[in-house]
Amino acid sequence: MDTSKKYRQLIKFIEELPNVQYKKTFIFTTRRITSEIRMKKDYEIILKLLENKGFTIINDFNVKGFNTISILKCIVEMNSSDGNHLP
């Protein structure tokens, strides 16, 4: 399981949600660069927690997010542009 602070906060938030009956929900998530196997495992935990609360997952979308915690941050920032500067 992912041990990041934000992931733990998300799990806690879901656990504190009230139980519902057949409440439709859409899941949009971003993720850092990680293996597909680990991402799938962490994502399944979120899905199961929501389903156990009574939510019906109607669809989901997952995309890689911006990396802000590793050496890759420097590389990504050097290669990105906000559109206001010419190369």
N, CA, C and O atoms as a CHARMM CRD file, in Angstrom:
* protein
*
  348
    1    1 MET  N      0.85400  -1.18500   0.00000 PROA 1      0.00000
    2    1 MET  CA     0.00000   0.00000   0.00000 PROA 1      0.00000
    3    1 MET  C      0.89100   1.23700   0.00000 PROA 1      0.00000
    4    1 MET  O      1.93500   1.26000   0.65100 PROA 1      0.00000
    5    2 ASP  N      0.47900   2.24000  -0.71800 PROA 2      0.00000
    6    2 ASP  CA     1.20400   3.49400  -0.78600 PROA 2      0.00000
    7    2 ASP  C      1.20400   4.12700   0.60400 PROA 2      0.00000
    8    2 ASP  O      0.16300   4.20000   1.25700 PROA 2      0.00000
    9    3 THR  N      2.36400   4.58100   1.04900 PROA 3      0.00000
   10    3 THR  CA     2.44800   5.15600   2.38800 PROA 3      0.00000
   11    3 THR  C      2.54600   6.67100   2.36700 PROA 3      0.00000
   12    3 THR  O      2.82100   7.28400   3.39800 PROA 3      0.00000
   13    4 SER  N      2.32600   7.28500   1.21400 PROA 4      0.00000
   14    4 SER  CA     2.42000   8.73700   1.15000 PROA 4      0.00000
   15    4 SER  C      1.35100   9.38200   2.03400 PROA 4      0.00000
   16    4 SER  O      0.29000   8.80900   2.28300 PROA 4      0.00000
   17    5 LYS  N      1.66400  10.58000   2.49300 PROA 5      0.00000
   18    5 LYS  CA     0.75200  11.30600   3.37800 PROA 5      0.00000
   19    5 LYS  C     -0.58500  11.57600   2.68900 PROA 5      0.00000
   20    5 LYS  O     -1.64100  11.41000   3.30000 PROA 5      0.00000
   21    6 LYS  N     -0.54600  11.98800   1.43200 PROA 6      0.00000
   22    6 LYS  CA    -1.79200  12.29100   0.72400 PROA 6      0.00000
   23    6 LYS  C     -2.64200  11.04600   0.53600 PROA 6      0.00000
   24    6 LYS  O     -3.86800  11.11300   0.62600 PROA 6      0.00000
   25    7 TYR  N     -2.00500   9.90700   0.27400 PROA 7      0.00000
   26    7 TYR  CA    -2.75600   8.66200   0.10200 PROA 7      0.00000
   27    7 TYR  C     -3.41700   8.26400   1.41800 PROA 7      0.00000
   28    7 TYR  O     -4.57900   7.85800   1.43200 PROA 7      0.00000
   29    8 ARG  N     -2.68700   8.37600   2.51400 PROA 8      0.00000
   30    8 ARG  CA    -3.25700   8.05700   3.83200 PROA 8      0.00000
   31    8 ARG  C     -4.42600   8.97900   4.15500 PROA 8      0.00000
   32    8 ARG  O     -5.42400   8.54600   4.73200 PROA 8      0.00000
   33    9 GLN  N     -4.30200  10.25400   3.78100 PROA 9      0.00000
   34    9 GLN  CA    -5.39300  11.20300   4.01700 PROA 9      0.00000
   35    9 GLN  C     -6.62300  10.82500   3.20000 PROA 9      0.00000
   36    9 GLN  O     -7.75000  10.93300   3.68200 PROA 9      0.00000
   37   10 LEU  N     -6.40900  10.38700   1.98000 PROA 10     0.00000
   38   10 LEU  CA    -7.52800   9.96700   1.13000 PROA 10     0.00000
   39   10 LEU  C     -8.23400   8.75300   1.72200 PROA 10     0.00000
   40   10 LEU  O     -9.46300   8.71300   1.77800 PROA 10     0.00000
   41   11 ILE  N     -7.46300   7.76600   2.16200 PROA 11     0.00000
   42   11 ILE  CA    -8.04200   6.56200   2.77000 PROA 11     0.00000
   43   11 ILE  C     -8.84300   6.94100   4.00700 PROA 11     0.00000
   44   11 ILE  O     -9.95500   6.45100   4.20400 PROA 11     0.00000
   45   12 LYS  N     -8.28300   7.81200   4.84000 PROA 12     0.00000
   46   12 LYS  CA    -8.99100   8.25000   6.05600 PROA 12     0.00000
   47   12 LYS  C    -10.29200   8.96800   5.68400 PROA 12     0.00000
   48   12 LYS  O    -11.32800   8.74500   6.31000 PROA 12     0.00000
   49   13 PHE  N    -10.23500   9.82500   4.66900 PROA 13     0.00000
   50   13 PHE  CA   -11.42400  10.53800   4.21700 PROA 13     0.00000
   51   13 PHE  C    -12.51700   9.55900   3.78500 PROA 13     0.00000
   52   13 PHE  O    -13.67700   9.71300   4.16500 PROA 13     0.00000
   53   14 ILE  N    -12.14800   8.56100   2.99700 PROA 14     0.00000
   54   14 ILE  CA   -13.12700   7.56900   2.53200 PROA 14     0.00000
   55   14 ILE  C    -13.70100   6.79200   3.70300 PROA 14     0.00000
   56   14 ILE  O    -14.90800   6.55500   3.75900 PROA 14     0.00000
   57   15 GLU  N    -12.85300   6.39600   4.63100 PROA 15     0.00000
   58   15 GLU  CA   -13.32100   5.63300   5.79300 PROA 15     0.00000
   59   15 GLU  C    -14.30100   6.42800   6.64700 PROA 15     0.00000
   60   15 GLU  O    -15.17200   5.84200   7.29000 PROA 15     0.00000
   61   16 GLU  N    -14.17300   7.75700   6.66400 PROA 16     0.00000
   62   16 GLU  CA   -15.04600   8.59600   7.47700 PROA 16     0.00000
   63   16 GLU  C    -16.33300   8.99500   6.75000 PROA 16     0.00000
   64   16 GLU  O    -17.21300   9.60800   7.35300 PROA 16     0.00000
   65   17 LEU  N    -16.45200   8.65600   5.46700 PROA 17     0.00000
   66   17 LEU  CA   -17.68900   8.95400   4.74600 PROA 17     0.00000
   67   17 LEU  C    -18.84600   8.14900   5.34400 PROA 17     0.00000
   68   17 LEU  O    -18.64100   7.03100   5.81700 PROA 17     0.00000
   69   18 PRO  N    -20.03900   8.70200   5.32700 PROA 18     0.00000
   70   18 PRO  CA   -21.18400   7.93800   5.83100 PROA 18     0.00000
   71   18 PRO  C    -21.54000   6.81800   4.85700 PROA 18     0.00000
   72   18 PRO  O    -21.25700   6.90200   3.66200 PROA 18     0.00000
   73   19 ASN  N    -22.15900   5.77900   5.38600 PROA 19     0.00000
   74   19 ASN  CA   -22.64800   4.70600   4.52000 PROA 19     0.00000
   75   19 ASN  C    -23.82600   5.23100   3.71200 PROA 19     0.00000
   76   19 ASN  O    -24.65100   5.99500   4.21200 PROA 19     0.00000
   77   20 VAL  N    -23.88900   4.80900   2.46000 PROA 20     0.00000
   78   20 VAL  CA   -24.96900   5.22700   1.56100 PROA 20     0.00000
   79   20 VAL  C    -25.51900   3.98700   0.86500 PROA 20     0.00000
   80   20 VAL  O    -24.96600   2.89500   0.99300 PROA 20     0.00000
   81   21 GLN  N    -26.59800   4.16400   0.13900 PROA 21     0.00000
   82   21 GLN  CA   -27.15100   3.05800  -0.63800 PROA 21     0.00000
   83   21 GLN  C    -27.17200   3.43200  -2.10100 PROA 21     0.00000
   84   21 GLN  O    -27.87000   4.36100  -2.50700 PROA 21     0.00000
   85   22 TYR  N    -26.41300   2.71400  -2.88100 PROA 22     0.00000
   86   22 TYR  CA   -26.39400   2.86300  -4.33800 PROA 22     0.00000
   87   22 TYR  C    -26.12100   4.30000  -4.79500 PROA 22     0.00000
   88   22 TYR  O    -26.69300   4.75800  -5.78500 PROA 22     0.00000
   89   23 LYS  N    -25.26700   4.99300  -4.08800 PROA 23     0.00000
   90   23 LYS  CA   -24.91200   6.36300  -4.47400 PROA 23     0.00000
   91   23 LYS  C    -23.91000   6.29400  -5.62600 PROA 23     0.00000
   92   23 LYS  O    -22.82100   5.73900  -5.47600 PROA 23     0.00000
   93   24 LYS  N    -24.28300   6.85900  -6.77200 PROA 24     0.00000
   94   24 LYS  CA   -23.40300   6.82300  -7.93400 PROA 24     0.00000
   95   24 LYS  C    -22.22200   7.76400  -7.72200 PROA 24     0.00000
   96   24 LYS  O    -22.37200   8.87100  -7.20500 PROA 24     0.00000
   97   25 THR  N    -21.04700   7.29700  -8.13200 PROA 25     0.00000
   98   25 THR  CA   -19.85600   8.12100  -7.99200 PROA 25     0.00000
   99   25 THR  C    -18.91100   7.89400  -9.15900 PROA 25     0.00000
  100   25 THR  O    -18.87100   6.81800  -9.75600 PROA 25     0.00000
  101   26 PHE  N    -18.16100   8.92900  -9.46300 PROA 26     0.00000
  102   26 PHE  CA   -17.13400   8.89400 -10.50400 PROA 26     0.00000
  103   26 PHE  C    -15.81600   9.16300  -9.80000 PROA 26     0.00000
  104   26 PHE  O    -15.72900  10.05800  -8.95900 PROA 26     0.00000
  105   27 ILE  N    -14.79900   8.39900 -10.13500 PROA 27     0.00000
  106   27 ILE  CA   -13.50000   8.56100  -9.48800 PROA 27     0.00000
  107   27 ILE  C    -12.51300   9.14100 -10.49100 PROA 27     0.00000
  108   27 ILE  O    -12.30500   8.58000 -11.56700 PROA 27     0.00000
  109   28 PHE  N    -11.90700  10.26600 -10.13000 PROA 28     0.00000
  110   28 PHE  CA   -10.83700  10.87300 -10.91700 PROA 28     0.00000
  111   28 PHE  C     -9.60700  10.90600 -10.03600 PROA 28     0.00000
  112   28 PHE  O     -9.63700  11.49200  -8.95300 PROA 28     0.00000
  113   29 THR  N     -8.53000  10.28900 -10.47900 PROA 29     0.00000
  114   29 THR  CA    -7.31200  10.27700  -9.67700 PROA 29     0.00000
  115   29 THR  C     -6.10600  10.60000 -10.53000 PROA 29     0.00000
  116   29 THR  O     -6.07200  10.32800 -11.73000 PROA 29     0.00000
  117   30 THR  N     -5.11600  11.18700  -9.87800 PROA 30     0.00000
  118   30 THR  CA    -3.79900  11.35200 -10.48100 PROA 30     0.00000
  119   30 THR  C     -2.84500  10.49600  -9.67900 PROA 30     0.00000
  120   30 THR  O     -3.12000  10.14400  -8.53200 PROA 30     0.00000
  121   31 ARG  N     -1.73300  10.16700 -10.28300 PROA 31     0.00000
  122   31 ARG  CA    -0.75500   9.35200  -9.56300 PROA 31     0.00000
  123   31 ARG  C      0.63900   9.76700  -9.96600 PROA 31     0.00000
  124   31 ARG  O      0.86600  10.31100 -11.04700 PROA 31     0.00000
  125   32 ARG  N      1.56600   9.49700  -9.06800 PROA 32     0.00000
  126   32 ARG  CA     2.95200   9.75800  -9.40400 PROA 32     0.00000
  127   32 ARG  C      3.47800   8.62700 -10.26500 PROA 32     0.00000
  128   32 ARG  O      2.79600   7.62200 -10.46700 PROA 32     0.00000
  129   33 ILE  N      4.66100   8.78500 -10.76100 PROA 33     0.00000
  130   33 ILE  CA     5.24600   7.73400 -11.58500 PROA 33     0.00000
  131   33 ILE  C      5.52400   6.53000 -10.69600 PROA 33     0.00000
  132   33 ILE  O      6.29700   6.62000  -9.74200 PROA 33     0.00000
  133   34 THR  N      4.90200   5.42000 -11.00400 PROA 34     0.00000
  134   34 THR  CA     5.06100   4.20100 -10.22400 PROA 34     0.00000
  135   34 THR  C      4.71600   3.02200 -11.11500 PROA 34     0.00000
  136   34 THR  O      4.23600   3.20200 -12.23400 PROA 34     0.00000
  137   35 SER  N      4.95700   1.83700 -10.62900 PROA 35     0.00000
  138   35 SER  CA     4.67200   0.65800 -11.45000 PROA 35     0.00000
  139   35 SER  C      3.17200   0.46600 -11.61600 PROA 35     0.00000
  140   35 SER  O      2.38500   0.83600 -10.74500 PROA 35     0.00000
  141   36 GLU  N      2.79300  -0.11100 -12.73400 PROA 36     0.00000
  142   36 GLU  CA     1.37500  -0.36700 -13.00100 PROA 36     0.00000
  143   36 GLU  C      0.79700  -1.33200 -11.96400 PROA 36     0.00000
  144   36 GLU  O     -0.36000  -1.19400 -11.56800 PROA 36     0.00000
  145   37 ILE  N      1.59300  -2.30200 -11.52400 PROA 37     0.00000
  146   37 ILE  CA     1.12200  -3.28800 -10.53300 PROA 37     0.00000
  147   37 ILE  C      0.80000  -2.59100  -9.21800 PROA 37     0.00000
  148   37 ILE  O     -0.25800  -2.82400  -8.63500 PROA 37     0.00000
  149   38 ARG  N      1.69700  -1.74600  -8.75200 PROA 38     0.00000
  150   38 ARG  CA     1.46900  -1.04300  -7.48600 PROA 38     0.00000
  151   38 ARG  C      0.27900  -0.08800  -7.60600 PROA 38     0.00000
  152   38 ARG  O     -0.54600  -0.00200  -6.69700 PROA 38     0.00000
  153   39 MET  N      0.19600   0.63000  -8.73200 PROA 39     0.00000
  154   39 MET  CA    -0.91200   1.55000  -8.93600 PROA 39     0.00000
  155   39 MET  C     -2.23800   0.80700  -8.89400 PROA 39     0.00000
  156   39 MET  O     -3.19400   1.26400  -8.26900 PROA 39     0.00000
  157   40 LYS  N     -2.29200  -0.34300  -9.56300 PROA 40     0.00000
  158   40 LYS  CA    -3.52300  -1.12200  -9.59800 PROA 40     0.00000
  159   40 LYS  C     -3.92000  -1.59300  -8.20000 PROA 40     0.00000
  160   40 LYS  O     -5.09600  -1.55500  -7.83800 PROA 40     0.00000
  161   41 LYS  N     -2.94200  -2.03300  -7.42000 PROA 41     0.00000
  162   41 LYS  CA    -3.21500  -2.49900  -6.05300 PROA 41     0.00000
  163   41 LYS  C     -3.77400  -1.36300  -5.19500 PROA 41     0.00000
  164   41 LYS  O     -4.77600  -1.54100  -4.50200 PROA 41     0.00000
  165   42 ASP  N     -3.12400  -0.19600  -5.24200 PROA 42     0.00000
  166   42 ASP  CA    -3.59000   0.95100  -4.45700 PROA 42     0.00000
  167   42 ASP  C     -4.96800   1.40100  -4.91300 PROA 42     0.00000
  168   42 ASP  O     -5.81700   1.74700  -4.09100 PROA 42     0.00000
  169   43 TYR  N     -5.18900   1.39800  -6.21300 PROA 43     0.00000
  170   43 TYR  CA    -6.46800   1.83100  -6.78400 PROA 43     0.00000
  171   43 TYR  C     -7.58900   0.87900  -6.37300 PROA 43     0.00000
  172   43 TYR  O     -8.69800   1.32100  -6.07200 PROA 43     0.00000
  173   44 GLU  N     -7.31000  -0.41200  -6.36000 PROA 44     0.00000
  174   44 GLU  CA    -8.32100  -1.39400  -5.96000 PROA 44     0.00000
  175   44 GLU  C     -8.73200  -1.20200  -4.50400 PROA 44     0.00000
  176   44 GLU  O     -9.88700  -1.43800  -4.14900 PROA 44     0.00000
  177   45 ILE  N     -7.80600  -0.78200  -3.67300 PROA 45     0.00000
  178   45 ILE  CA    -8.13300  -0.52000  -2.26400 PROA 45     0.00000
  179   45 ILE  C     -9.15900   0.61100  -2.17600 PROA 45     0.00000
  180   45 ILE  O    -10.12900   0.51900  -1.42300 PROA 45     0.00000
  181   46 ILE  N     -8.94000   1.67000  -2.94400 PROA 46     0.00000
  182   46 ILE  CA    -9.87300   2.80100  -2.95600 PROA 46     0.00000
  183   46 ILE  C    -11.24700   2.34100  -3.44800 PROA 46     0.00000
  184   46 ILE  O    -12.26600   2.68100  -2.84700 PROA 46     0.00000
  185   47 LEU  N    -11.27700   1.57500  -4.53200 PROA 47     0.00000
  186   47 LEU  CA   -12.54800   1.08800  -5.07800 PROA 47     0.00000
  187   47 LEU  C    -13.30300   0.24300  -4.06500 PROA 47     0.00000
  188   47 LEU  O    -14.50700   0.42300  -3.88300 PROA 47     0.00000
  189   48 LYS  N    -12.61200  -0.67500  -3.40600 PROA 48     0.00000
  190   48 LYS  CA   -13.26600  -1.55500  -2.43100 PROA 48     0.00000
  191   48 LYS  C    -13.80300  -0.76700  -1.24500 PROA 48     0.00000
  192   48 LYS  O    -14.90300  -1.04100  -0.76300 PROA 48     0.00000
  193   49 LEU  N    -13.03200   0.21300  -0.76900 PROA 49     0.00000
  194   49 LEU  CA   -13.50200   1.02300   0.35200 PROA 49     0.00000
  195   49 LEU  C    -14.78900   1.76800  -0.01200 PROA 49     0.00000
  196   49 LEU  O    -15.73300   1.80900   0.77600 PROA 49     0.00000
  197   50 LEU  N    -14.81700   2.34900  -1.20100 PROA 50     0.00000
  198   50 LEU  CA   -16.01800   3.07400  -1.63900 PROA 50     0.00000
  199   50 LEU  C    -17.20300   2.12700  -1.81400 PROA 50     0.00000
  200   50 LEU  O    -18.31800   2.44000  -1.39800 PROA 50     0.00000
  201   51 GLU  N    -16.96200   0.97800  -2.42600 PROA 51     0.00000
  202   51 GLU  CA   -18.04900   0.00600  -2.61700 PROA 51     0.00000
  203   51 GLU  C    -18.57600  -0.49400  -1.27500 PROA 51     0.00000
  204   51 GLU  O    -19.78000  -0.69400  -1.11900 PROA 51     0.00000
  205   52 ASN  N    -17.69100  -0.69600  -0.31500 PROA 52     0.00000
  206   52 ASN  CA   -18.11500  -1.14100   1.01400 PROA 52     0.00000
  207   52 ASN  C    -18.95300  -0.08300   1.73400 PROA 52     0.00000
  208   52 ASN  O    -19.74400  -0.41200   2.61800 PROA 52     0.00000
  209   53 LYS  N    -18.78100   1.17900   1.36000 PROA 53     0.00000
  210   53 LYS  CA   -19.57900   2.27000   1.92200 PROA 53     0.00000
  211   53 LYS  C    -20.93300   2.39100   1.23000 PROA 53     0.00000
  212   53 LYS  O    -21.79400   3.14200   1.68700 PROA 53     0.00000
  213   54 GLY  N    -21.13100   1.66000   0.13200 PROA 54     0.00000
  214   54 GLY  CA   -22.40000   1.69200  -0.57300 PROA 54     0.00000
  215   54 GLY  C    -22.37700   2.48500  -1.86700 PROA 54     0.00000
  216   54 GLY  O    -23.41600   2.66100  -2.50400 PROA 54     0.00000
  217   55 PHE  N    -21.21500   2.96100  -2.26100 PROA 55     0.00000
  218   55 PHE  CA   -21.10400   3.72400  -3.50000 PROA 55     0.00000
  219   55 PHE  C    -21.05900   2.78100  -4.69300 PROA 55     0.00000
  220   55 PHE  O    -20.45900   1.70800  -4.63200 PROA 55     0.00000
  221   56 THR  N    -21.70300   3.19600  -5.78100 PROA 56     0.00000
  222   56 THR  CA   -21.65500   2.46800  -7.04100 PROA 56     0.00000
  223   56 THR  C    -20.74000   3.25500  -7.96600 PROA 56     0.00000
  224   56 THR  O    -21.03000   4.39800  -8.32100 PROA 56     0.00000
  225   57 ILE  N    -19.63900   2.63600  -8.34900 PROA 57     0.00000
  226   57 ILE  CA   -18.67400   3.30200  -9.21600 PROA 57     0.00000
  227   57 ILE  C    -19.20200   3.23900 -10.65000 PROA 57     0.00000
  228   57 ILE  O    -19.25000   2.16300 -11.24600 PROA 57     0.00000
  229   58 ILE  N    -19.59700   4.38500 -11.20400 PROA 58     0.00000
  230   58 ILE  CA   -20.14000   4.38000 -12.56700 PROA 58     0.00000
  231   58 ILE  C    -19.02700   4.49300 -13.61000 PROA 58     0.00000
  232   58 ILE  O    -19.18800   4.04700 -14.74700 PROA 58     0.00000
  233   59 ASN  N    -17.89800   5.09000 -13.21900 PROA 59     0.00000
  234   59 ASN  CA   -16.75200   5.17100 -14.11100 PROA 59     0.00000
  235   59 ASN  C    -15.57700   5.73900 -13.33400 PROA 59     0.00000
  236   59 ASN  O    -15.73800   6.25700 -12.23000 PROA 59     0.00000
  237   60 ASP  N    -14.40000   5.63500 -13.92200 PROA 60     0.00000
  238   60 ASP  CA   -13.22900   6.19800 -13.28700 PROA 60     0.00000
  239   60 ASP  C    -12.23400   6.64300 -14.34200 PROA 60     0.00000
  240   60 ASP  O    -12.26900   6.19100 -15.48700 PROA 60     0.00000
  241   61 PHE  N    -11.35100   7.53100 -13.93600 PROA 61     0.00000
  242   61 PHE  CA   -10.30300   8.02500 -14.81800 PROA 61     0.00000
  243   61 PHE  C     -9.05700   8.19600 -13.99000 PROA 61     0.00000
  244   61 PHE  O     -9.10200   8.78900 -12.91200 PROA 61     0.00000
  245   62 ASN  N     -7.93200   7.68100 -14.47900 PROA 62     0.00000
  246   62 ASN  CA    -6.66400   7.74800 -13.76800 PROA 62     0.00000
  247   62 ASN  C     -5.60400   8.24500 -14.72800 PROA 62     0.00000
  248   62 ASN  O     -5.50400   7.76300 -15.85600 PROA 62     0.00000
  249   63 VAL  N     -4.81200   9.20900 -14.28500 PROA 63     0.00000
  250   63 VAL  CA    -3.76900   9.78400 -15.13400 PROA 63     0.00000
  251   63 VAL  C     -2.53400  10.06100 -14.27700 PROA 63     0.00000
  252   63 VAL  O     -2.63600  10.32800 -13.08000 PROA 63     0.00000
  253   64 LYS  N     -1.36800   9.99200 -14.91500 PROA 64     0.00000
  254   64 LYS  CA    -0.13500  10.31500 -14.20200 PROA 64     0.00000
  255   64 LYS  C     -0.13300  11.79100 -13.86000 PROA 64     0.00000
  256   64 LYS  O     -0.48000  12.63000 -14.69200 PROA 64     0.00000
  257   65 GLY  N      0.25700  12.10800 -12.63600 PROA 65     0.00000
  258   65 GLY  CA     0.31100  13.48900 -12.18900 PROA 65     0.00000
  259   65 GLY  C      1.70600  14.05400 -12.29000 PROA 65     0.00000
  260   65 GLY  O      2.62800  13.37500 -12.74100 PROA 65     0.00000
  261   66 PHE  N      1.86300  15.29000 -11.87300 PROA 66     0.00000
  262   66 PHE  CA     3.14900  15.97000 -11.88900 PROA 66     0.00000
  263   66 PHE  C      3.97500  15.51000 -10.70100 PROA 66     0.00000
  264   66 PHE  O      3.49200  15.53800  -9.56900 PROA 66     0.00000
  265   67 ASN  N      5.19200  15.09400 -10.93000 PROA 67     0.00000
  266   67 ASN  CA     6.07000  14.58300  -9.88000 PROA 67     0.00000
  267   67 ASN  C      6.71600  15.75500  -9.13500 PROA 67     0.00000
  268   67 ASN  O      7.43800  16.55700  -9.72800 PROA 67     0.00000
  269   68 THR  N      6.44900  15.84100  -7.83300 PROA 68     0.00000
  270   68 THR  CA     6.99200  16.95300  -7.04300 PROA 68     0.00000
  271   68 THR  C      7.91900  16.49800  -5.92100 PROA 68     0.00000
  272   68 THR  O      8.30000  17.30900  -5.07600 PROA 68     0.00000
  273   69 ILE  N      8.29000  15.21300  -5.89400 PROA 69     0.00000
  274   69 ILE  CA     9.02600  14.74300  -4.72100 PROA 69     0.00000
  275   69 ILE  C     10.32900  14.01700  -5.03200 PROA 69     0.00000
  276   69 ILE  O     10.91400  13.42800  -4.12300 PROA 69     0.00000
  277   70 SER  N     10.79900  14.03000  -6.24100 PROA 70     0.00000
  278   70 SER  CA    12.02500  13.29800  -6.52200 PROA 70     0.00000
  279   70 SER  C     12.94400  14.09500  -7.41400 PROA 70     0.00000
  280   70 SER  O     12.63300  15.21600  -7.81800 PROA 70     0.00000
  281   71 ILE  N     14.06900  13.50500  -7.71200 PROA 71     0.00000
  282   71 ILE  CA    15.03100  14.13700  -8.61100 PROA 71     0.00000
  283   71 ILE  C     14.40000  14.39400  -9.97500 PROA 71     0.00000
  284   71 ILE  O     14.81500  15.30200 -10.69500 PROA 71     0.00000
  285   72 LEU  N     13.39900  13.59600 -10.32600 PROA 72     0.00000
  286   72 LEU  CA    12.72500  13.80300 -11.60400 PROA 72     0.00000
  287   72 LEU  C     12.03600  15.16300 -11.66300 PROA 72     0.00000
  288   72 LEU  O     11.79800  15.69300 -12.74800 PROA 72     0.00000
  289   73 LYS  N     11.71400  15.73100 -10.50000 PROA 73     0.00000
  290   73 LYS  CA    11.08100  17.04800 -10.47800 PROA 73     0.00000
  291   73 LYS  C     11.96600  18.07000 -11.18100 PROA 73     0.00000
  292   73 LYS  O     11.47900  18.89300 -11.95600 PROA 73     0.00000
  293   74 CYS  N     13.26000  18.01500 -10.91000 PROA 74     0.00000
  294   74 CYS  CA    14.18700  18.95200 -11.54100 PROA 74     0.00000
  295   74 CYS  C     14.20400  18.76500 -13.05000 PROA 74     0.00000
  296   74 CYS  O     14.20700  19.73700 -13.80600 PROA 74     0.00000
  297   75 ILE  N     14.21500  17.53100 -13.47500 PROA 75     0.00000
  298   75 ILE  CA    14.25800  17.23600 -14.90600 PROA 75     0.00000
  299   75 ILE  C     12.97800  17.69900 -15.58100 PROA 75     0.00000
  300   75 ILE  O     13.02000  18.32400 -16.64000 PROA 75     0.00000
  301   76 VAL  N     11.84100  17.39200 -14.96800 PROA 76     0.00000
  302   76 VAL  CA    10.55400  17.76800 -15.54900 PROA 76     0.00000
  303   76 VAL  C     10.43000  19.28000 -15.61600 PROA 76     0.00000
  304   76 VAL  O      9.98600  19.81500 -16.63300 PROA 76     0.00000
  305   77 GLU  N     10.81300  19.98500 -14.54900 PROA 77     0.00000
  306   77 GLU  CA    10.70600  21.43300 -14.53800 PROA 77     0.00000
  307   77 GLU  C     11.61100  22.06200 -15.58700 PROA 77     0.00000
  308   77 GLU  O     11.24300  23.06900 -16.19200 PROA 77     0.00000
  309   78 MET  N     12.78500  21.48800 -15.81100 PROA 78     0.00000
  310   78 MET  CA    13.68700  22.02100 -16.81900 PROA 78     0.00000
  311   78 MET  C     13.12100  21.84100 -18.21600 PROA 78     0.00000
  312   78 MET  O     13.43400  22.62300 -19.11300 PROA 78     0.00000
  313   79 ASN  N     12.29800  20.82800 -18.41400 PROA 79     0.00000
  314   79 ASN  CA    11.76100  20.52900 -19.73400 PROA 79     0.00000
  315   79 ASN  C     10.35300  21.06700 -19.93700 PROA 79     0.00000
  316   79 ASN  O      9.76600  20.86000 -20.99900 PROA 79     0.00000
  317   80 SER  N      9.80500  21.74600 -18.95400 PROA 80     0.00000
  318   80 SER  CA     8.43200  22.24000 -19.10000 PROA 80     0.00000
  319   80 SER  C      8.44700  23.74400 -19.32100 PROA 80     0.00000
  320   80 SER  O      9.42600  24.42700 -19.01800 PROA 80     0.00000
  321   81 SER  N      7.36800  24.23000 -19.84000 PROA 81     0.00000
  322   81 SER  CA     7.23500  25.66400 -20.08700 PROA 81     0.00000
  323   81 SER  C      5.82600  26.08000 -19.71900 PROA 81     0.00000
  324   81 SER  O      4.87200  25.33200 -19.92900 PROA 81     0.00000
  325   82 ASP  N      5.70100  27.26100 -19.17500 PROA 82     0.00000
  326   82 ASP  CA     4.37400  27.75400 -18.85700 PROA 82     0.00000
  327   82 ASP  C      3.74600  28.47900 -20.03000 PROA 82     0.00000
  328   82 ASP  O      2.63800  29.00300 -19.91600 PROA 82     0.00000
  329   83 GLY  N      4.45000  28.51400 -21.16700 PROA 83     0.00000
  330   83 GLY  CA     3.91000  29.13800 -22.36800 PROA 83     0.00000
  331   83 GLY  C      4.20100  30.62500 -22.46600 PROA 83     0.00000
  332   83 GLY  O      3.94000  31.24100 -23.49900 PROA 83     0.00000
  333   84 ASN  N      4.74100  31.21300 -21.40100 PROA 84     0.00000
  334   84 ASN  CA     5.03300  32.64500 -21.40800 PROA 84     0.00000
  335   84 ASN  C      6.46400  32.95400 -21.81200 PROA 84     0.00000
  336   84 ASN  O      6.82000  34.12000 -21.98800 PROA 84     0.00000
  337   85 HSD  N      7.27900  31.93600 -21.96000 PROA 85     0.00000
  338   85 HSD  CA     8.68100  32.14800 -22.30100 PROA 85     0.00000
  339   85 HSD  C      9.00300  31.46100 -23.61600 PROA 85     0.00000
  340   85 HSD  O      8.57100  30.33600 -23.87100 PROA 85     0.00000
  341   86 LEU  N      9.75500  32.14500 -24.43100 PROA 86     0.00000
  342   86 LEU  CA    10.20700  31.52600 -25.66100 PROA 86     0.00000
  343   86 LEU  C     11.41100  30.65800 -25.36400 PROA 86     0.00000
  344   86 LEU  O     12.20200  30.98800 -24.48100 PROA 86     0.00000
  345   87 PRO  N     11.57300  29.54300 -26.09000 PROA 87     0.00000
  346   87 PRO  CA    12.75000  28.67900 -25.84700 PROA 87     0.00000
  347   87 PRO  C     14.02900  29.38900 -26.23200 PROA 87     0.00000
  348   87 PRO  O     15.11400  28.82200 -26.09900 PROA 87     0.00000
